[in-house]
Amino acid sequence: ELHVLGRVLVRLDIPHHVHAFLLIAVAFIEFCTSAALVQVSKGELEREAGDFMLDPLQILKDKPKEIVDDWKLKELTHGRLAMMAFGGVATQSALGAAT
């Protein structure tokens, strides 16, 4: 069943097995990345907090440290802003549509 919420088309009857699959997928990813957290806490792995060494396009390769630090700060700032925006969307959807 599809409902119009503002300008967005929303499907409200998502099967429970989809939720279970997503929960298992997220739990698996968290489990796989927890090994790196243990290594960092023991001092066995040299990396900065939040740096998962994910730069497949090699954008930061051979860049000066000042530029790399500036881009990392921008990534943090934009990520936090995105989390706040998502929190607003989730809160609004939990409160329901305004009448």
C-alpha positions in Angstrom: 0.0 0.0 0.0 1.4 3.4 -1.0 0.7 6.7 0.7 1.6 10.2 -0.2 3.4 12.0 2.7 4.1 15.6 1.6 5.8 15.1 -1.8 7.1 11.7 -1.0 5.5 8.4 -1.9 5.8 6.1 1.1 5.3 2.3 1.3 4.0 1.4 4.8 3.6 -2.4 4.4 7.2 -3.5 4.3 7.4 -7.2 5.2 9.1 -8.2 8.5 11.7 -10.4 6.8 13.1 -7.3 5.1 13.7 -5.7 8.5 15.3 -8.9 9.8 17.6 -9.0 6.8 18.7 -5.4 7.3 19.3 -6.0 11.0 21.4 -9.1 10.3 23.4 -7.2 7.5 24.2 -4.3 9.8 25.1 -6.6 12.7 27.5 -8.5 10.4 29.2 -5.3 9.2 29.5 -4.1 12.8 31.0 -7.4 13.8 33.5 -7.3 11.0 34.7 -3.8 11.8 34.9 -4.5 15.6 38.3 -6.3 15.2 39.9 -3.1 14.0 38.6 -1.2 17.0 40.1 -3.8 19.4 43.4 -3.5 17.6 43.4 0.3 17.8 42.6 0.2 21.5 45.5 -2.2 22.1 47.8 0.0 20.0 48.4 -2.7 17.5 47.0 -0.8 14.5 48.2 2.7 13.6 45.3 4.7 12.3 43.3 7.8 13.3 39.9 7.4 14.8 37.2 7.2 12.1 39.8 6.6 9.4 38.9 3.4 7.6 41.5 3.9 4.9 38.7 4.1 2.3 39.9 6.2 -0.6 39.4 4.0 -3.7 39.8 6.9 -6.1 43.1 7.9 -4.5 41.8 11.5 -4.1 44.0 12.2 -1.1 47.1 10.6 -2.6 50.1 13.0 -2.8 48.2 15.9 -1.3 49.8 18.2 1.3 48.9 17.5 5.0 47.0 20.8 5.3 44.6 19.9 2.4 44.1 16.4 3.8 43.3 17.8 7.3 40.9 20.4 5.8 39.0 17.7 3.8 38.8 15.5 6.8 37.3 18.3 8.9 34.8 19.1 6.1 33.9 15.4 6.0 33.2 15.4 9.7 31.2 18.6 9.6 29.1 17.4 6.7 28.6 14.0 8.2 27.4 15.5 11.5 25.0 17.8 9.6 23.7 14.8 7.6 23.1 12.9 10.9 21.1 15.9 12.3 19.1 16.1 9.1 18.3 12.4 9.2 17.3 12.7 12.9 14.9 15.5 11.9 13.4 13.3 9.2 13.0 10.3 11.5 11.4 12.5 14.2 9.0 14.0 11.8 8.0 10.6 10.4 7.6 9.3 14.0 5.3 12.2 14.9 3.1 11.6 11.9 1.8 13.8 9.2 0.5 17.2 10.2 -3.2 17.7 9.5 
